[in-house]
Amino acid sequence: MLPRLVCCSGRSLSHSLTLLFPLPTFRTRFSAKCFSKNMNADNNLLVKPRRRANFRLCNVSSYTSEILEIRADAPTLHVLFVPGNPGVILFYKDFVEFLYELLEGTASITAIGHVSHSRKNLEHGRMFSLQEQIDHKIDFIREELQNTEVPILLVGHSIGSYISIELFKKSLEKVKYCVGLYPFLTLNPHSTTQLVIGKIAKSQVLAAALSYLIASLGLLPVQAVRFIVRKSLGKSWSANAVEAACSHLSQYHTMRNVLYMAMTEFRKLSEAPDWTFMRERKAQLAFLFGVDDHWGPLHLLEEISKQIPGIAISIERENHTHGFCCTEAGSLWVAQHVANLIKNQTAFTNQ
């Protein structure tokens, strides 16, 4: 029985996890009004020593949360990073460390994972909706960053972009700038992947079955799980991304929360984005899109440009994909882009 289950898990993992973490695809040429400038990341950071992010568990309104952070000695600002879904913060370790180096120690950086997207079943099987994850981040700002004297800058990835905008609404006195990376702000009716994930997430039976299937990998030796993850998700993944997938996504409670949160995302994002708020704050917002990203498609970029003329929008055309955080090269390029945005914004506000 077990060998058959393991064999089935190995074959199914590629399709199941690729839905959540798209592999690099061929990118077509696209002409639009807003393109990112030709920007070469400092590839020396890929090999030179860098300051490492510290991992800790943090209690936020009685919920235990996974945190990555690097504290600067004399920061002039504090960057709060919000992940996508899965909200496993260890996927972003390279990105956090690169961003700290590129900001040259001027900023403290905190990355907060989603509740129960964790290695251990700290919340005893409870599932958390998109709104509960938003409330969790609001509570974190109030409980952990309330006494921060420097400005807070929000950076969100995928659904984390939507969450960051919601945080911006609730913390206007603390937050001064918000960056959305490959933003998932509304449903894409042309995406087959979103359609499939939506159907799985909406069905308790299918969601539980897929979660059990992926969690069955946890019965294997660690080396075997690493082998399957690398074969399923690509050899280009960084060591940190492979370890995050092996340690967190092979947990039943994590996968159930990933799919439950996705279900609530799809319900909420069937509504139009809050164009009024974004127009009011357009000078404090910036977005980075990918060319072939079905989560943040280019027709959304065009809609944002139409609804909010003059807002800062860039397009990444370096083949790093929506799951940029899974490779060191992608993490470095996006960190360079974010660092440039932050430096430009800081220079503008200091004029």
N, C-alpha and C positions, 0 to 999 in steps of 0.2 A: 504493500500500500504506500509506504513512505517513498520508495524509489520512484513510483509512478507520479506521486504528487510533486516531487522535486523536479522530475523531468518536465512535467506540465508547467511548473512555475518558471523554470528557466526559459522555455519557449515563449511563454506568455508575457514575461517581464518586459521584453523589448517593446512590444506593442503597447502595453499598459503604461510604462513609464515614459515612453516617447510622447504620449499624449500630453504629459505634464512638462517634459523637458525636451523641446524640439531640437533635433540634431541640425547641424549646419546644412543649409540647402543652397542650391544655385540661385543667385540673385540676379534678377533681370534689371535692365536699365530703366530708370524712371525719371521723368522730367517734372519738376515742381518749382514753385516759387522760392521755397526755403530749403537750402541744403547746408549741411555743416561744412565749414571750411576745411581744407586739407590740413589735417592735424596729425603729426607723427608723435606717438607716445614715446616717452623716455624708456626705451627698451632696456637700458642699463638697470632699471629697477627690477627686472626679471631675475637678475643674477646677483645683485649687490645685497648685502645684509640690510634688513629693515626691522623696524620696531614691531614686535608681535602684539596682536590684540589679546587681551585677557578675557577669559571665559568665566562667567559666574552665574549663579542662580539668584534671582531677585524676587522678593515677594511684593506683588502689586495687587492691592485690594483683595488679599487672601489667596491670590492665584500665583503659583510659582512660574517664573518666566526665565527663559534662557537669554543671557545678555553677552554681547561682545563689546569691548570698549578699549579705547586708548585715551588716556588722559594727558593732555598737554600740561607743561609746567606753568605757563602763563598764557592761557588761551584768550583770544579776542572774540571767539565765537564757539558755539557748540552745535555740531551736526548730529541730528537724530535720524537714523536710517530705518525705514520700514520695509520689510521684505515682501515678496509676492506670495503666491500660494503654490507649493508648500512654503510655509513660513519658517523653515529650518535655517536658523541664522548662521550656522557653520558653513553653509554654501557660500556665504559672502565674506569669509575671512580674508581672502586675498584682496578683495575690493576694499574692505575697510583699511587694511594695512597700506595698500597703495595710496588711497586717498589721504591718509594721515601724512605720508611722506611727501606727497605732491603739494600739500598745504603747508609744508615745511614747519610743522610743529606749532602752527598758529591756532589750531582748532582741536578741541577734544571731540572724539567721535564715539557715539553710542549706537549700537545696532540691537534692536529688540525683536526677539522671535515671537511668533503667534502662540497664544495659550494652547497647550496640549499638542503642539507640533514639536514634540520633545523626545529625547531618548527614552526617558522613563515615563510611565503612566502616572504622572503626578496629580492629575485631576480625576483619577479613578473612572475613566471611561466616559466622562461627560464630554459632550460635543458643543462647540462654540460657533455661533453664527458670525457673519460679516459684521453686523452691528455690535456684537459683543467684543469682537476683536478691535473695533474702532474705540469702544468705550475703554477697553483695556489700555490702549495707547494714550488716551486722554488722561486716565488715572495715573499712568506712568509719568507724564509731564508734570502733573500736579503734585505727585508724591516724591519724585526723584529730582526733578529739574526746576521746581518752584523757586528755589533760592539761587538759581543760576543767574549771575549778574550780566553775563554776556548774551548777545542775541542768539536765538535758536534758529537753525536752518534745517528744514525738512527735506529729505531725499527719499523717494519711494520708488519701488520697482513693481511694474505690472499692477496688480490690484493694490499694492502698497502705494501707488500714485493716487488712487482714489481715496485710500485711507488718509494719506497725507493732506489732501485737500480738505477732508472733513476735519482733521486736526487743526488746520489753519483757521477754519471757521470758528472753532471753539477756543483757540488760544492766540487771538490776534495781538494781545499785549506782549506775548513772549516770542511768537514766531515772526520772523522778518522776511523769509524767502522760502520758496518751495520748488523742488525740481522733481519732475516725473520722468522716469526712465522706462521706455517701452510701455507706455501707459495703457492699462485696461480700464477704460472709463465707461464703455457702453458695449452692448452685445454686437457681434459681427454676424449678420444673417447669412453671410457667404462662407462662413467657416464650418467645414465638416467636422473638424476636431472639436470645436465648441459644441456642436450638435451632439456628438457621441458622448462627450464628458457630461453634458447636461442630462442626457437620458440615464446614464449610469448613476450620476449623483442623485437624481430625483427618485430612483428606485432603492428602497432600503435593502431589498434582497440582492440586487446587483452590486450596490456599494459595499455591502458586507462580504459578498463572495469575492470581489476583487481585493478587498483589504485582507481577507484571509489568505488569498492566493499569494499576494506579495509578502505578507507576514510569514508565510511558511518558509521563506528563505532564511529566516532567523534560526531555523533548526539545523542549518548547514554550518560547517566550519567557516570561520571568518575568511580564510583564504579562498574558499569556494565561492562565497558571496561576492568578494571583490572581483573574482574572475568573471562571474555572471554579469555584474554591473558594468564592468569594462567592456565586455563583449556586447551587451545590450545597448549601452548608451554612448559608446565611442571611445576610442583610444586617446582622444584629445582632451578628455576631462582631467582636471588637476587632481592631485592627491587629496586635497582638502574636500573637493566635491565628491570624489569616490567614497571617502570616509563618511561624509555626511549622509550620503545615500544609504550606505551599508548600516550605519548606526541608527538612523532615524526612520527612513522610509520602510524599513523592514519591520516596523512596529505596527501592530494592528490599530492601536488607538490613534497613532499619527495619521495613517491612511484614512481612517474613518473621519477624522477631523478635516483632513484635506478635502475629501469629497463632500462632507456636510457644508463646509464653508463655501465650496464651489457652488453648491445648490443655492445657497442664500445669495451669493454673488449674482448668479444668473437672474434671480428674481428681482434684485434691486437694480441691476444694470440694464434691465429692460426699459427703465426710465431714462429720459434725456439728462445729460450732465447739467450741472448748475451753472449755466452760462452767465447769469447775472452776477454771481459772486466772482467768477473768473474774470469778467470784464472789469469789475471794480478793482481787482487786485492784479491786473495783467502785468504791471511793472515788477511784481514780486513773484511771478510764475515763469517757469521754463519747462519745455518738454523735449525729450529725445525719442525719436521714432526709428524703427528699423524698416528696411525696404520690404522684406517678405514676412512681416510679423502679423499673423492673423489676430493676435490679441490687441495690438494697437495698429490697425491697418492704415494705409496712407489716405484712405477716404475720410478717416477720423481726423487726420492732420489737416486735410483741406476744410473739413467742417469747422475745426477750431479756428483756422485762419479766417474763415468767413465770418464766424460769430464774434471773434475777438481780433480785429485787425491790429497788427503791430506786436502781438505777443511773441515771445522768443521761442522759436521752434527750430530744431535741427534734425537732420537725418543721418544716421550711421550707415555707412556704405562699405564697411570693412569686413563683412561676413562674420560678425561676432554673434548674431542672432539674439532672439529674445532671452535665451538662457546664457547671457554673457558671463554670469558669475561662475559658470562651471569650467571655465578655462582661465588660466593666468593671463593670457594675451587679451581676452575679452574684458577681464576685470581691470587690467591696467588701462586699456583704451578708454573705457567708460569712466574710470576714476580720473583720468586726465581731462576728459570732457567736463565732468562735474567740478573739478578743481578750477578749471578756467572760468566756468560760469560763476563760481563763488568769488573768485578773485575780481572778476569784472564787476559783479554786483557790489562787492565791498568797496571797490574804488569809486563806483558811481555814488554810493550813499555817503562817502566821505568827502565828496566835492562840496 
